[in-house]
């Protein structure tokens, strides 16, 4: 792709690094921004800069937040003794959209995947276990995607919890095996949360 401007080429190259964005789509987006008022482009640039400099991780659940404690963890109406373990913020948003869950979350930041060099130490598993040791949790709900990596991560955490008197459950398999949680429709996901089953049962099914 030949460019008449080095600045245009640089902007397209940076835009094309985003997931699902090829060079042609990146060019279309950059040209669109050039047609917009300069103030609008500056607002976008400012929003992205603030996202990188001001964003925080909730100190309790590791969700993305603007404050030290996210709105969910800070809400006294939520049941802090019930914790739903998810991969990332997209799963939190998907479950929240069902309006069927009133507990807390714990965001792992990924799934165990030896092929990708991701082990338990790369995820926020230890802080979850620390909360269990502190006696703050009564039930853990495993809500990772039903993939090999998701099941491996669920089982690893489950083994760490054995003998600690914690109730463990997993979302009902209204979610198809191999599906990513964020793509499930709200009704199916809501029913899966409401009709969760003991984790031991899921291993036998």
CORPETA-V692313 format. One record per residue. N is the residue number from 1. RES is the residue in one small letter. SS is DSSP state (a for helix, b for strand, c for the rest). PSI is psi in whole degrees, -180 to 180 (* if undefined). NEAR is the number of other ideal C-beta (glycine too) atoms within 10 Angstrom. Layout:
n = [N;N]
res = [RES;RES]
ss = [SS;SS]
psi = [PSI;PSI]
near = [NEAR;NEAR]
This chain:
n = [1;2;3;4;5;6;7;8;9;10;11;12;13;14;15;16;17;18;19;20;21;22;23;24;25;26;27;28;29;30;31;32;33;34;35;36;37;38;39;40;41;42;43;44;45;46;47;48;49;50;51;52;53;54;55;56;57;58;59;60;61;62;63;64;65;66;67;68;69;70;71;72;73;74;75;76;77;78;79;80;81;82;83;84;85;86;87;88;89;90;91;92;93;94;95;96;97;98;99;100;101;102;103;104;105;106;107;108;109;110;111;112;113;114;115;116;117;118;119;120;121;122;123;124;125;126;127;128;129;130;131;132;133;134;135;136;137;138;139;140;141;142;143;144;145;146;147;148;149;150;151;152;153;154;155;156;157;158;159;160;161;162;163;164;165;166;167;168;169;170;171;172;173;174;175;176;177;178;179;180;181;182;183;184;185;186;187;188;189;190;191;192;193;194;195;196;197;198;199;200;201;202;203;204;205]
res = [x;x;x;x;x;x;x;x;x;x;x;x;x;x;x;x;x;x;x;x;x;x;x;x;x;x;x;x;x;x;x;x;x;x;x;x;x;x;x;x;x;x;x;x;x;x;x;x;x;x;x;x;x;x;x;x;x;x;x;x;x;x;x;x;x;x;x;x;x;x;x;x;x;x;x;x;x;x;x;x;x;x;x;x;x;x;x;x;x;x;x;x;x;x;x;x;x;x;x;x;x;x;x;x;x;x;x;x;x;x;x;x;x;x;x;x;x;x;x;x;x;x;x;x;x;x;x;x;x;x;x;x;x;x;x;x;x;x;x;x;x;x;x;x;x;x;x;x;x;x;x;x;x;x;x;x;x;x;x;x;x;x;x;x;x;x;x;x;x;x;x;x;x;x;x;x;x;x;x;x;x;x;x;x;x;x;x;x;x;x;x;x;x;x;x;x;x;x;x;x;x;x;x;x;x]
ss = [c;c;c;c;c;a;a;a;a;a;a;a;a;a;a;c;c;c;c;c;c;c;a;a;a;a;a;a;a;a;a;a;a;a;a;c;c;a;a;a;a;a;a;a;a;a;a;a;a;a;a;a;a;a;c;b;b;c;c;c;c;c;c;b;b;c;c;c;c;c;a;a;a;a;c;c;c;c;b;b;b;b;b;b;b;b;c;c;a;a;a;a;a;a;a;a;c;c;c;c;c;c;b;b;b;b;b;c;c;c;c;c;b;a;a;a;c;b;c;a;a;a;c;c;a;a;a;a;a;a;a;a;a;c;c;c;c;c;b;b;b;b;c;c;c;c;c;a;a;a;a;a;a;a;a;a;a;a;a;a;a;c;c;c;c;c;b;b;b;b;c;c;c;c;c;c;c;c;c;c;a;a;a;c;c;a;a;a;a;a;a;a;a;a;c;c;b;b;a;a;a;a;a;a;c]
psi = [119;135;142;-8;131;-35;-41;-44;-42;-43;-41;-43;-41;-42;-36;-10;-12;147;133;6;114;179;-41;-42;-40;-42;-43;-42;-42;-43;-35;-44;-33;-27;-16;160;146;-34;-35;-40;-39;-35;-41;-47;-39;-40;-41;-39;-45;-33;-42;-34;-29;-13;147;167;129;130;-14;-44;-8;18;156;135;162;-15;172;-35;125;166;-33;-50;-28;-10;114;-16;-12;151;99;-18;-10;125;127;119;121;169;-52;-176;-28;-34;-37;-47;-40;-45;-40;-34;-19;-22;32;1;132;18;-162;176;165;115;117;-29;17;-167;152;125;90;-33;-30;8;23;114;178;-34;-18;-8;166;52;-42;-44;-32;-45;-34;-38;-38;-46;-31;-3;23;-7;135;-35;138;127;121;119;40;157;145;65;173;-43;-41;-45;-37;-43;-44;-48;-38;-47;-41;-44;-33;-21;-9;134;4;3;23;132;129;135;167;152;143;149;46;-17;124;146;131;-9;148;139;-39;-19;-4;146;157;-37;-48;-44;-40;-43;-34;-37;-47;-34;34;154;158;141;-37;-37;-36;-28;-24;-14;*]
near = [9;4;13;6;9;8;9;14;16;12;19;22;13;11;18;17;8;11;4;5;14;11;13;11;14;19;18;14;16;19;12;9;15;11;8;11;8;9;8;11;13;10;12;12;11;10;9;10;10;11;10;7;7;8;10;13;16;22;13;21;25;21;22;15;20;11;11;12;15;24;12;20;18;13;12;5;5;16;12;17;13;18;23;23;23;27;23;17;18;14;23;24;13;20;26;13;12;18;9;16;23;11;19;23;26;24;24;22;15;16;21;23;16;9;7;11;7;16;12;15;7;14;21;17;20;11;15;22;16;10;18;19;10;8;11;13;22;15;15;25;22;21;27;24;22;18;17;14;18;22;19;15;25;23;15;15;24;18;8;15;17;9;6;12;9;15;14;20;21;25;26;15;14;17;20;10;11;10;16;16;23;17;12;21;12;14;11;16;24;19;16;22;20;13;13;20;14;12;19;11;10;21;12;6;7]
